[in-house]
Amino acid sequence: MKTPSPLSALQTAVLFVLFVLSTSLSMAQISPFDFGLQEAQNGIDRYRALYDAHVAALAHGQEVSYEGIDTLEIVLPPDFQSIPVGPRTDFGGLVLYVTNNERHGALFAMHNPTKAVSVPKELADSGDFSTIPELLNGDNLLILNDQRPWTERIGYGYRVYRQDLIWVHDGKGMNAPIAPWNTDSTNLNASYAPVDTTPKLFRGLTLHRQESDYKTYCLHASGQYNLLVEDVHVTTPRSRMIADGVFGISNSALITFRNVTVDGTYSGYGRTRNYGYAFSLNNLWNTSFEQVTADGNWGVFGTNNLSDTKLSDCDINRFDIHCYGRDAQLTRCTLRQRQTQFSSMYGTVVFDSCHFIDCIPVRIRSSYNAYTPFDIEMRDCTFELTARYHSLVNVMLLDTSSNTRPELSNKCWPNLRITNLRVVAPAIVRNMNLYDPTGTLSELKKPVDHISEVTVDGLEVVRPNGKAAKVNVRLSSRDFLTIKEMKVDIKE
C-alpha cells in the first residue's frame, strides 16, 4: 500500500489558518460591547452601541450577540433611526427601557423592498404566473394593489383600497386572493419582493416604554416570509397619546407571534378621539398568534387585508379585520370587554372552544358599508351574558343605499352554525339574541342577502354559580327580511 507523502510545513500552516477562519466565521457574532457599550456614558451612547452593532452585523451577514447584557436603559437621540435587525435576532432575555422625546418611530425594523411588476388581472385569480419573468423562479411575495377605491368609510372621510398578497413559488401561486381581481371595476397595480423561505427570528426581549413625548413602537416589518416573533413583552405607561402600533407588519406571509404580551397601548386615555393597537397589520397571508396576551384602552388588533389568520390560546380584548379579509380561526381564546369585528369579510370565521366574557362575539361594522358573504361557526364555546352584551352577532346598520362598488352592492349577513354552546346567564338577563341588528326601521325593511341557515345543536344554560338555568333564545332582537329562504333549527 502506498503511503501518502507528509504535508509540507507551509501546507499545514495554510490548512490551520483556513480551519481557524472557517470556524470563527461560522461562530462569529457581533456584540454591542464591540461598539462601545461598556464605555457608554448615557442612554444615547447605549442606543448608538446597539444601532452600530446591528448595522455591522447586517453588513457582514452575522448575528448580534446579547450575551452578558441583562438590562439596558436607552434614550433615542435627535437623529434616531430604527435599528435594522437581520434574519435572526435573539436578545437572550434582554430587559430594555426606552425613552423617546424626539419623534414617533419603531425601535427595530425589518424591511424588504419591493419592485414593480406588470401582472394582467386575469392572472391574479388563476395562480399561474409562469409567463412573468420576475416570478418564474424562486420564491416571491406578489403584492396586488387595487388603484380604484374598494369603499369609502362613512363618517371618517377617507377612501379604502384593497390589497392581496400571494406567495409565488417558481411561477405558481401558493394561495388564492381574498376576492376576485378579474373584474371590470378593478385597476390592478402590482409589485413583488423576492424572499428567502428559511426561518427568521425575533426573540427574547422585554421592552418597557418609559414616560416620553413620542411613541416608540417595538418592531415594524415588511416583505417578510416565515418570521417568528417569540417571547417578547411590551409595557406602556398610561398616556394621552394615540395611534399606537406596537407591532406593525405589512406585505408579509407566514408570520407567527408566540408567547407575546402587550400590557397597554398608546390609545388615548382621557381623550375623546382614542385609537391605537398592539398589532397593526396590513396585507398578510397565513398569520398565527399563539399564547398572546394583550390589553389596551381601545383594542389590541387593528388590521386590514388579512387572509388565513389563526389565533390559539390567546387572551385579548379585541380581534378585528377592519376591512377586506378571508378566513379566521380562533381556538381556545378568551375575549373580554370588547368584540371581534369584521367588514368586507369572506370565507368562514371559526370559534373553537372560546370564552366570551362581557363582550360581543361578532360585530359587523357599518362604517365601510361592505356587507360581504361569510359564515360563522362556533364550537364548544362559552358565552357569559351581561346586561349590555347578550347577543352573539351584532350587525350594525348605517345606510340603506347600495355601495357603488359592484362587488359590495349586496348587503349580506352571515350564516351561523353553533355546536355545544354554554351560556352563563345572570338572573337579570332573560334573553339571548343570535342576531342583533342595530339601525333604523327603514334600514331593516330592505331584505338582506346570503343568510339562509341558522343552526344551534346543543345549548347549556347555567347561572354564574353553575346551577342550571333558562334563557329565552331569540333569532333576532328585531325583525329583518331575507332574500333567501331561511332555515332555522335550534336544539337545546
C-alpha positions as CSV (number, residue, x, y, z in Angstrom):
1,M,0.0,0.0,0.0
2,K,1.3,3.4,-1.0
3,T,1.9,5.7,2.0
4,P,0.7,9.3,1.4
5,S,3.5,11.9,1.5
6,P,3.5,14.1,4.5
7,L,2.2,17.7,4.2
8,S,4.8,20.4,4.0
9,A,5.1,22.9,6.8
10,L,3.6,25.6,4.5
11,Q,0.6,23.4,3.6
12,T,0.0,22.6,7.2
13,A,0.0,26.2,8.2
14,V,-2.4,27.2,5.4
15,L,-4.8,24.4,6.4
16,F,-4.7,25.5,10.0
17,V,-5.4,29.1,9.1
18,L,-8.3,28.1,6.9
19,F,-9.7,25.9,9.7
20,V,-9.5,28.7,12.2
21,L,-11.1,31.2,9.8
22,S,-13.9,28.9,8.8
23,T,-14.6,28.1,12.5
24,S,-14.5,31.7,13.6
25,L,-16.7,32.8,10.7
26,S,-19.3,30.1,11.4
27,M,-19.4,31.1,15.1
28,A,-18.8,34.8,14.6
29,Q,-21.2,37.1,16.3
30,I,-21.1,40.8,16.8
31,S,-21.6,42.3,20.3
32,P,-22.7,45.8,21.3
33,F,-19.6,45.6,23.5
34,D,-17.6,45.8,20.3
35,F,-19.1,49.2,19.7
36,G,-18.6,51.0,23.0
37,L,-21.5,49.7,25.1
38,Q,-19.2,49.1,28.1
39,E,-17.8,52.7,27.8
40,A,-21.2,54.3,27.2
41,Q,-21.8,57.4,29.4
42,N,-25.5,57.8,28.9
43,G,-28.7,56.4,27.3
44,I,-27.9,57.9,23.8
45,D,-24.5,56.3,23.8
46,R,-26.1,52.9,24.6
47,Y,-28.6,53.3,21.8
48,R,-25.8,54.0,19.4
49,A,-23.9,50.9,20.5
50,L,-26.9,48.8,19.7
51,Y,-27.5,50.5,16.4
52,D,-23.9,50.3,15.2
53,A,-23.7,46.6,16.2
54,H,-26.8,45.7,14.2
55,V,-25.7,47.7,11.2
56,A,-22.3,45.9,11.2
57,A,-23.9,42.5,11.7
58,L,-26.1,43.1,8.6
59,A,-23.2,44.2,6.5
60,H,-21.2,41.1,7.4
61,G,-24.0,38.6,7.4
62,Q,-23.6,37.9,11.1
63,E,-25.8,37.8,14.2
64,V,-25.7,40.2,17.2
65,S,-25.0,38.5,20.5
66,Y,-26.5,40.0,23.7
67,E,-24.6,37.6,25.9
68,G,-23.6,39.4,29.1
69,I,-26.3,42.1,28.7
70,D,-29.1,41.8,31.1
71,T,-30.8,45.2,31.4
72,L,-30.2,48.4,29.5
73,E,-31.7,51.9,29.6
74,I,-31.5,53.8,26.3
75,V,-32.6,57.3,25.1
76,L,-33.3,57.9,21.5
77,P,-31.3,60.8,20.0
78,P,-32.4,63.6,17.7
79,D,-31.2,61.7,14.7
80,F,-32.9,58.5,15.9
81,Q,-33.4,55.8,13.2
82,S,-34.9,52.3,13.6
83,I,-32.3,49.7,14.5
84,P,-32.2,47.3,11.5
85,V,-32.3,43.7,12.5
86,G,-31.2,40.7,10.5
87,P,-33.0,37.4,9.8
88,R,-32.1,36.0,13.3
89,T,-32.1,38.2,16.4
90,D,-32.2,36.6,19.8
91,F,-32.0,39.2,22.6
92,G,-31.5,36.4,25.2
93,G,-34.0,37.8,27.7
94,L,-32.8,41.4,27.5
95,V,-34.8,43.9,29.5
96,L,-34.8,47.3,27.7
97,Y,-36.0,50.6,29.0
98,V,-36.5,53.2,26.3
99,T,-37.2,57.0,26.5
100,N,-38.2,58.8,23.3
101,N,-38.5,62.6,23.3
102,E,-37.6,63.1,19.6
103,R,-40.1,61.5,17.2
104,H,-42.5,58.6,16.7
105,G,-40.9,55.5,15.3
106,A,-40.1,51.8,15.5
107,L,-37.1,50.9,17.7
108,F,-36.4,47.8,15.5
109,A,-37.2,47.3,11.8
110,M,-37.0,44.6,9.1
111,H,-37.8,45.8,5.7
112,N,-37.5,44.0,2.4
113,P,-38.1,46.5,-0.5
114,T,-40.5,45.7,-3.4
115,K,-40.1,46.1,-7.1
116,A,-42.8,47.0,-9.7
117,V,-44.0,44.2,-11.9
118,S,-46.7,44.0,-14.6
119,V,-49.4,41.4,-13.9
120,P,-52.5,41.2,-16.0
121,K,-55.5,41.0,-13.7
122,E,-56.8,37.8,-15.3
123,L,-53.6,36.1,-14.0
124,A,-54.2,37.2,-10.4
125,D,-57.0,34.8,-10.0
126,S,-55.5,31.9,-12.0
127,G,-52.4,31.3,-9.8
128,D,-50.3,30.8,-12.9
129,F,-47.5,33.4,-13.1
130,S,-45.1,31.3,-15.2
131,T,-45.3,33.8,-18.0
132,I,-44.0,36.6,-15.8
133,P,-40.1,36.5,-15.9
134,E,-39.8,38.2,-12.5
135,L,-41.9,35.5,-10.8
136,L,-40.8,32.4,-12.7
137,N,-38.0,31.3,-10.4
138,G,-37.6,31.1,-6.7
139,D,-39.9,32.5,-4.0
140,N,-41.6,35.9,-4.3
141,L,-44.3,37.8,-2.4
142,L,-46.7,39.2,-5.0
143,I,-48.5,42.3,-3.8
144,L,-51.7,43.2,-5.5
145,N,-53.0,46.8,-5.1
146,D,-56.3,47.9,-6.5
147,Q,-56.0,51.6,-7.6
148,R,-59.7,52.1,-7.5
149,P,-61.3,52.6,-4.1
150,W,-62.9,49.5,-2.6
151,T,-65.2,51.6,-0.5
152,E,-65.3,54.9,1.5
153,R,-65.5,54.9,5.2
154,I,-68.6,56.7,6.3
155,G,-68.1,59.3,8.9
156,Y,-64.3,59.2,8.6
157,G,-63.8,60.9,5.3
158,Y,-61.3,58.6,3.6
159,R,-61.3,56.0,0.9
160,V,-60.3,52.4,1.4
161,Y,-58.2,50.5,-1.1
162,R,-58.0,46.7,-1.1
163,Q,-54.8,44.7,-1.3
164,D,-53.9,41.0,-1.6
165,L,-50.7,39.1,-1.0
166,I,-49.8,35.9,-2.9
167,W,-46.8,33.7,-2.2
168,V,-45.4,32.7,-5.6
169,H,-43.1,29.7,-5.8
170,D,-41.4,29.0,-9.2
171,G,-44.2,30.8,-11.0
172,K,-47.1,29.2,-9.2
173,G,-49.3,31.0,-6.7
174,M,-49.4,29.0,-3.5
175,N,-52.6,30.7,-2.2
176,A,-55.6,32.5,-3.7
177,P,-56.6,36.1,-3.3
178,I,-59.4,37.1,-0.9
179,A,-61.8,38.1,-3.7
180,P,-61.6,38.0,-7.5
181,W,-59.4,40.6,-9.2
182,N,-60.5,40.0,-12.8
183,T,-63.4,42.4,-12.7
184,D,-64.4,45.5,-14.7
185,S,-64.1,47.6,-11.6
186,T,-60.6,46.6,-10.7
187,N,-57.5,48.6,-11.7
188,L,-54.6,46.4,-10.7
189,N,-51.1,47.6,-9.8
190,A,-48.6,45.0,-8.7
191,S,-45.2,44.8,-7.1
192,Y,-43.1,41.9,-5.7
193,A,-40.4,41.1,-3.2
194,P,-38.0,38.2,-3.6
195,V,-37.8,36.2,-0.3
196,D,-35.8,33.6,1.4
197,T,-38.0,30.9,2.9
198,T,-35.6,29.9,5.7
199,P,-37.0,30.6,9.2
200,K,-36.4,34.1,10.7
201,L,-36.5,35.0,14.3
202,F,-37.1,38.0,16.6
203,R,-37.0,36.6,20.2
204,G,-36.3,37.2,23.9
205,L,-37.0,40.9,24.6
206,T,-38.8,42.8,27.3
207,L,-39.4,46.4,26.2
208,H,-40.5,49.0,28.8
209,R,-41.7,52.1,27.1
210,Q,-41.0,54.9,29.6
211,E,-42.8,58.2,30.0
212,S,-42.0,60.0,26.8
213,D,-43.2,62.8,24.4
214,Y,-43.3,60.4,21.5
215,K,-44.3,56.8,20.7
216,T,-41.7,54.0,20.4
217,Y,-43.0,51.0,18.5
218,C,-41.3,47.7,19.1
219,L,-41.0,46.2,15.7
220,H,-42.1,47.2,12.2
221,A,-41.5,44.8,9.3
222,S,-42.5,44.4,5.6
223,G,-41.8,42.0,2.8
224,Q,-41.1,39.1,5.3
225,Y,-41.7,35.4,4.9
226,N,-41.5,32.8,7.7
227,L,-40.9,35.1,10.6
228,L,-41.3,34.1,14.3
229,V,-41.7,36.7,16.9
230,E,-41.4,34.9,20.2
231,D,-41.0,35.6,23.9
232,V,-41.5,39.4,23.5
233,H,-43.1,41.5,26.2
234,V,-44.0,45.2,25.9
235,T,-45.3,47.6,28.6
236,T,-46.7,51.1,28.1
237,P,-47.3,53.9,30.5
238,R,-50.8,55.4,30.8
239,S,-50.8,58.2,28.2
240,R,-53.0,60.5,26.2
241,M,-51.1,59.7,23.0
242,I,-53.0,57.8,20.3
243,A,-52.3,55.8,17.1
244,D,-50.1,53.1,18.6
245,G,-48.7,50.2,16.5
246,V,-46.5,48.2,18.9
247,F,-46.0,45.6,16.1
248,G,-46.5,46.9,12.6
249,I,-46.3,44.1,9.9
250,S,-47.3,44.6,6.2
251,N,-47.0,42.7,2.9
252,S,-45.8,39.5,4.5
253,A,-46.6,35.8,4.8
254,L,-46.2,33.0,7.3
255,I,-45.8,35.3,10.3
256,T,-46.1,33.8,13.8
257,F,-46.4,35.6,17.2
258,R,-45.8,33.2,20.1
259,N,-45.8,33.9,23.8
260,V,-46.1,37.7,23.3
261,T,-47.6,40.0,25.8
262,V,-48.6,43.7,25.4
263,D,-49.5,45.5,28.6
264,G,-51.2,48.7,27.5
265,T,-51.1,50.7,24.3
266,Y,-50.9,54.4,23.3
267,S,-54.7,54.7,22.6
268,G,-55.8,58.0,24.1
269,Y,-56.7,57.5,27.8
270,G,-58.8,60.5,28.7
271,R,-59.3,61.7,25.2
272,T,-62.5,61.7,23.0
273,R,-60.6,60.6,19.9
274,N,-58.9,57.4,21.0
275,Y,-57.4,54.6,19.0
276,G,-54.2,52.6,18.9
277,Y,-53.3,49.0,18.6
278,A,-50.8,46.3,19.8
279,F,-50.9,44.6,16.4
280,S,-51.3,47.0,13.4
281,L,-51.3,44.6,10.4
282,N,-51.9,45.1,6.7
283,N,-51.9,42.7,3.7
284,L,-50.8,39.5,5.3
285,W,-51.4,35.8,4.4
286,N,-51.1,32.9,6.9
287,T,-50.6,34.7,10.2
288,S,-50.7,32.9,13.6
289,F,-50.9,34.2,17.1
290,E,-50.1,31.6,19.8
291,Q,-50.3,32.3,23.5
292,V,-50.7,36.0,23.0
293,T,-52.0,38.1,26.0
294,A,-52.7,41.7,25.1
295,D,-54.8,44.6,26.5
296,G,-55.2,48.2,25.6
297,N,-57.6,51.1,26.0
298,W,-59.0,50.9,22.5
299,G,-58.4,47.3,21.4
300,V,-55.4,45.4,20.5
301,F,-55.9,44.5,16.9
302,G,-56.2,47.0,14.0
303,T,-55.9,45.1,10.7
304,N,-56.8,45.3,7.0
305,N,-56.4,42.9,4.1
306,L,-55.8,39.7,6.1
307,S,-56.2,36.2,4.8
308,D,-56.0,32.9,6.7
309,T,-55.5,34.2,10.2
310,K,-55.3,31.9,13.3
311,L,-55.3,32.6,17.0
312,S,-54.9,29.9,19.6
313,D,-54.7,30.1,23.4
314,C,-54.8,33.9,23.4
315,D,-56.3,36.3,26.0
316,I,-57.3,39.6,24.3
317,N,-59.9,42.3,24.4
318,R,-60.5,42.6,20.7
319,F,-59.8,41.0,17.4
320,D,-60.8,42.6,14.1
321,I,-60.3,42.8,10.4
322,H,-61.3,46.4,9.7
323,C,-61.9,45.8,6.0
324,Y,-61.3,43.1,3.5
325,G,-60.4,39.6,4.8
326,R,-60.9,35.9,4.4
327,D,-61.0,33.0,6.9
328,A,-60.1,33.4,10.5
329,Q,-60.0,30.7,13.2
330,L,-59.8,31.3,17.0
331,T,-59.1,28.3,19.2
332,R,-59.2,28.2,23.0
333,C,-59.2,32.0,23.1
334,T,-60.6,34.3,25.8
335,L,-62.1,37.6,24.6
336,R,-63.0,40.3,27.1
337,Q,-65.0,43.6,27.2
338,R,-65.0,44.4,23.5
339,Q,-65.6,42.3,20.4
340,T,-64.4,40.6,17.3
341,Q,-65.2,42.8,14.4
342,F,-65.3,42.4,10.6
343,S,-66.2,44.2,7.4
344,S,-65.9,43.1,3.8
345,M,-65.2,39.6,5.2
346,Y,-65.2,36.3,3.1
347,G,-64.9,32.6,3.9
348,T,-65.5,31.4,7.4
349,V,-64.9,32.7,10.9
350,V,-64.5,29.8,13.3
351,F,-64.5,29.9,17.1
352,D,-63.4,26.7,18.7
353,S,-63.6,26.3,22.5
354,C,-63.5,30.1,23.0
355,H,-64.7,32.0,26.0
356,F,-66.5,35.3,25.6
357,I,-66.6,37.5,28.8
358,D,-68.7,40.7,28.8
359,C,-68.1,41.2,25.0
360,I,-69.8,40.9,21.6
361,P,-68.6,37.7,20.0
362,V,-69.0,39.1,16.5
363,R,-69.8,42.6,15.3
364,I,-70.3,43.5,11.6
365,R,-69.0,47.1,11.2
366,S,-71.2,49.6,9.4
367,S,-68.9,52.4,8.5
368,Y,-67.4,50.7,5.5
369,N,-70.8,49.8,4.0
370,A,-69.3,46.5,2.9
371,Y,-71.5,43.6,4.0
372,T,-69.9,40.7,2.1
373,P,-70.9,37.0,2.3
374,F,-69.2,34.9,5.0
375,D,-70.2,32.3,7.6
376,I,-69.7,32.0,11.4
377,E,-69.1,28.7,13.2
378,M,-69.0,28.3,17.0
379,R,-68.0,25.0,18.5
380,D,-67.8,24.2,22.3
381,C,-67.7,27.9,23.3
382,T,-68.8,29.7,26.5
383,F,-70.7,33.0,26.3
384,E,-71.1,34.9,29.6
385,L,-74.1,37.2,29.2
386,T,-74.3,40.7,30.7
387,A,-77.0,43.3,30.7
388,R,-75.1,45.2,27.9
389,Y,-73.8,42.2,25.9
390,H,-76.2,39.3,25.4
391,S,-76.3,38.9,21.6
392,L,-73.9,36.7,19.5
393,V,-73.8,38.6,16.3
394,N,-74.3,42.4,16.2
395,V,-75.0,43.7,12.7
396,M,-74.5,47.4,12.6
397,L,-76.6,49.3,10.1
398,L,-76.0,52.8,8.8
399,D,-77.0,53.3,5.3
400,T,-79.8,51.8,3.1
401,S,-78.0,52.8,-0.1
402,S,-76.0,50.2,-2.0
403,N,-72.3,50.5,-2.2
404,T,-71.2,51.9,-5.6
405,R,-68.5,49.2,-5.9
406,P,-70.3,46.3,-7.7
407,E,-68.7,43.6,-5.6
408,L,-70.2,45.3,-2.5
409,S,-73.6,46.2,-3.9
410,N,-75.5,43.5,-2.0
411,K,-75.8,43.6,1.8
412,C,-75.1,40.2,3.1
413,W,-75.5,38.8,6.6
414,P,-73.5,35.7,7.8
415,N,-74.9,32.3,8.3
416,L,-74.5,31.0,11.9
417,R,-73.8,27.4,12.9
418,I,-73.4,26.6,16.6
419,T,-72.4,23.3,18.2
420,N,-72.5,22.9,22.0
421,L,-72.7,26.4,23.3
422,R,-72.5,27.0,27.1
423,V,-74.3,30.2,28.2
424,V,-73.7,31.7,31.6
425,A,-76.7,33.9,32.3
426,P,-77.2,36.0,35.5
427,A,-80.8,36.2,36.7
428,I,-81.2,39.8,35.4
429,V,-80.6,38.6,31.8
430,R,-83.6,36.8,30.4
431,N,-83.0,36.9,26.6
432,M,-80.1,35.9,24.4
433,N,-80.2,37.0,20.7
434,L,-78.5,35.2,18.0
435,Y,-78.6,38.4,15.9
436,D,-78.8,41.9,17.0
437,P,-79.3,44.4,14.1
438,T,-78.8,48.0,15.2
439,G,-80.2,50.7,13.0
440,T,-83.4,52.5,12.0
441,L,-86.7,50.9,10.9
442,S,-86.1,51.9,7.3
443,E,-82.8,50.1,7.3
444,L,-84.4,46.9,8.4
445,K,-87.1,47.0,5.7
446,K,-84.5,46.1,3.0
447,P,-84.0,42.4,2.5
448,V,-80.5,41.1,3.2
449,D,-78.7,38.5,1.1
450,H,-76.6,35.4,1.8
451,I,-78.0,34.4,5.1
452,S,-80.1,31.2,4.8
453,E,-79.0,28.9,7.6
454,V,-79.0,29.3,11.4
455,T,-78.5,26.2,13.5
456,V,-77.9,25.6,17.2
457,D,-77.1,22.0,18.1
458,G,-76.6,21.8,21.8
459,L,-77.2,24.6,24.3
460,E,-76.5,24.6,28.1
461,V,-77.6,27.5,30.2
462,V,-76.3,28.0,33.8
463,R,-76.1,30.7,36.4
464,P,-72.7,32.2,37.3
465,N,-72.7,29.7,40.3
466,G,-73.0,26.8,37.9
467,K,-76.7,25.9,38.6
468,A,-78.9,25.1,35.7
469,A,-81.0,28.0,34.4
470,K,-83.1,29.0,31.4
471,V,-82.9,31.9,28.9
472,N,-85.1,32.9,26.1
473,V,-83.2,32.2,22.9
474,R,-84.4,34.6,20.1
475,L,-83.3,34.5,16.5
476,S,-83.0,38.3,16.5
477,S,-83.7,41.3,18.7
478,R,-85.6,42.9,15.8
479,D,-87.4,41.6,12.7
480,F,-85.5,41.5,9.4
481,L,-86.1,40.4,5.9
482,T,-84.1,38.0,3.8
483,I,-83.7,37.4,0.1
484,K,-83.1,33.6,0.5
485,E,-85.4,31.2,2.3
486,M,-84.3,30.8,6.0
487,K,-83.7,27.5,7.7
488,V,-83.6,27.9,11.4
489,D,-83.0,24.9,13.7
490,I,-82.4,25.5,17.4
491,K,-81.8,22.3,19.5
492,E,-81.0,22.5,23.2
